[in-house]
Amino acid sequence: MKIIVTLDVMLAKRKMKLNELSQKVGISVTNLSLLKTGKARGIRFSTLLSICEVLDCEPGDIIAIEKE
């Protein structure tokens, strides 16, 4: 199993760019890009909460588990 990040899908649904999310959440575009591409090693719950608040979604809307 592996964790899949679908942040790009939620951004598209909300018609929001990564730069805009970065400004609203207070996280660098670089770190959000790493998360979006699945290259991040982890995420703090506080960061996840901030992203979910801005995108008006649940953690399960942007993170999923893929069974291999």
C-alpha positions as CSV (number, residue, x, y, z in Angstrom):
1,M,0.0,0.0,0.0
2,K,1.0,3.6,-0.5
3,I,-0.3,7.0,0.3
4,I,-1.6,9.1,-2.6
5,V,-2.0,12.9,-2.3
6,T,-4.7,14.3,-4.5
7,L,-4.2,18.0,-3.6
8,D,-4.1,18.9,-7.3
9,V,-7.6,17.5,-7.7
10,M,-9.0,19.5,-4.8
11,L,-7.2,22.7,-6.0
12,A,-8.8,22.2,-9.5
13,K,-12.3,21.7,-7.9
14,R,-11.8,24.9,-5.9
15,K,-10.4,26.7,-8.9
16,M,-7.4,27.7,-6.9
17,K,-3.7,27.9,-7.8
18,L,-0.9,26.6,-5.7
19,N,0.4,30.1,-5.2
20,E,-2.9,31.2,-3.8
21,L,-3.1,28.3,-1.4
22,S,0.5,29.0,-0.3
23,Q,-0.4,32.6,0.6
24,K,-3.6,31.6,2.5
25,V,-2.0,28.8,4.4
26,G,1.4,30.4,5.0
27,I,3.4,27.5,3.6
28,S,6.0,27.9,0.9
29,V,5.1,27.0,-2.7
30,T,8.1,24.6,-2.7
31,N,6.8,22.6,0.3
32,L,3.2,22.5,-1.1
33,S,4.6,21.4,-4.5
34,L,6.5,18.5,-2.8
35,L,3.2,17.5,-1.1
36,K,1.2,17.8,-4.3
37,T,3.6,15.6,-6.2
38,G,3.8,13.0,-3.5
39,K,7.5,13.6,-2.8
40,A,7.0,14.9,0.8
41,R,8.0,12.5,3.5
42,G,5.4,13.7,6.0
43,I,3.0,16.5,6.9
44,R,2.2,18.0,10.2
45,F,-1.4,17.8,11.4
46,S,-1.5,21.6,11.9
47,T,-0.5,22.0,8.2
48,L,-3.1,19.5,7.1
49,L,-5.7,21.3,9.1
50,S,-4.8,24.6,7.6
51,I,-5.0,23.2,4.1
52,C,-8.3,21.6,4.8
53,E,-9.7,24.9,6.3
54,V,-8.7,26.9,3.2
55,L,-10.0,24.3,0.7
56,D,-13.1,23.6,2.8
57,C,-12.5,19.8,2.8
58,E,-11.7,16.8,4.9
59,P,-8.2,15.2,5.1
60,G,-9.6,12.2,3.2
61,D,-10.4,14.5,0.3
62,I,-6.7,15.1,-0.3
63,I,-5.0,12.0,1.0
64,A,-5.9,8.4,0.1
65,I,-4.4,4.9,0.3
66,E,-3.7,3.0,-2.8
67,K,-3.5,-0.8,-2.5
68,E,-0.9,-2.3,-4.8
